[in-house]
Amino acid sequence: MTQVKFDSSALKQFVHDNELGEMQAMVKAADDELRNGTGAGAAYRDWLHLPSEYDKDEFERIKKAAKKIQSDSDILVVIGIGGSYLGAQMAIDFLHNTFYQAQSAADRKYPLVIFAGNSLSSTYIHDLLELIGDKDFSVNVVSKSGTTTEPSIAFRIFKKKLIEKYGLEEANKRIYATTDKAKGALKTEADANGYESFVIPDGVGGRYSVLCPVGLLPIAASGADIDQLMAGAAQAEQDYVDSDLSKNEAYQYAAYRNILYRKGYETELLENYEPNMRMFAEWWKQLAGESEGKDQKGIYPSSANFTTDLHSLGQYIQEGRRFLMETVVKLDKPNFDVEIPSEEDNLDGLGYLEGKTMDFANTKAYEAVVAAHTAGGVPVMTVHIPEENEYTLGYLIYFFEVAMGISGYLNGINPFNQPGVEAYKTNMFGLLGKPGYEEVGKKLRAEMEKNN
Ligand SMILES: O=P(O)(O)OC[C@H]1O[C@H](O)[C@H](O)[C@@H](O)[C@@H]1O
């Protein structure tokens, strides 16, 4: 059964009936590029079949490693940046109690999974070291290239703590490395020290890697069911193969956002009505931004959390400059609903809501917002999900991944590279004094002095 329902009914005043049909030929061509590898970046399409063609032996090894971590660690520190942490963190937030970090170990039942190496903040690392204190912990270091600066620095620090606490031999048994099968500094180190290693397949880029060991090990260690996650994604893999727009809602989403983009709606807000889906938007932003923002074009991916941000960004969305489109991921049925209590005095005037639930109010807020923003000139699309569980999440991940592949080709770019992220890295290496980058550093310092 489909787990995602794409609703474009609020677009009527923005997109004429014929416009979607006019996209069909282009969607067919984009589908051909994606499925048959005739488009740019063809070597990075292996995520397309990850849900059905993953390495089953490795999958079992992931589950075993997760069990070991659960049995010997209070905390799992997952070190990675970009695609090497966003998917795991969004999944863990989506699948667990909102306050699971604050729960006691007994209530949580599973290790706390904490992410590091996704910034260069010393405060963050200091505070995490303090949180770990004397607790038992393990480290999952994740890097496809095996050379990214932020996670490399964090890894040195947590490796040192592991060695101090457990000694070298036991420390090596508490380090799990997820990286390339053959190249990169992390692979070299993992081989030299005998870390248990998991492979990021060649044809899977960072932002498409949540359904490989990158996401699966931390998600499994957190106690979530990765079989169900993969089963949901595999269902979506089957459901989204038709290049006929009328039969493929992921492709409809890709087509509509491109129709809107070409009319000047250049920024897309991914929205939720559930605080535990904030990280989902962060994951989606990398997926969309790195896939599409290149060659001086592309939809700018942003996000908003409702109803919270209706009291901050809401004014701008309703009446500010008109370049926004919105995509809501709407949970149709929360796992737990809470009734609004009755009060005799009704001093707060909420009597009219007595006996109704929080989710009733949340859904009415969503309906009200769609109507208001539509009237205000903001096109709104909705991706409905039935509930929050592993199966639905796997399905939803695949929905957005396949939509982004098609969307990129519709806009005439390579959706699978990210050449632009190197520019700051080169400068940073120059300024940090990395061997080989001396000239860059010299030039930058001279420019900075001139500007001061
Ligand atoms: O996994 P890594 O090689 O460490 O890369 C981590 C991230 O950083 C890079 O700069 C890329 O732009 C991202 O696509 C990638 O997910």
The ligand as a Gaussian input file, in Angstrom:
#p B3LYP/6-31G(d) Opt

LIG

0 1
 O       31.273000      11.397000       3.860000
 P       32.262000      12.451000       3.589000
 O       33.187000      12.112000       2.450000
 O       33.037000      12.798000       4.839000
 O       31.512000      13.738000       3.142000
 C       30.613000      14.421000       3.952000
 C       29.917000      15.511000       3.189000
 O       30.817000      16.530000       2.863000
 C       31.060000      16.969000       1.569000
 O       31.609000      18.234000       1.594000
 C       29.902000      16.856000       0.605000
 O       29.482000      18.080000       0.093000
 C       28.704000      16.119000       1.116000
 O       27.980000      15.627000       0.030000
 C       29.118000      14.984000       2.010000
 O       27.966000      14.319000       2.453000

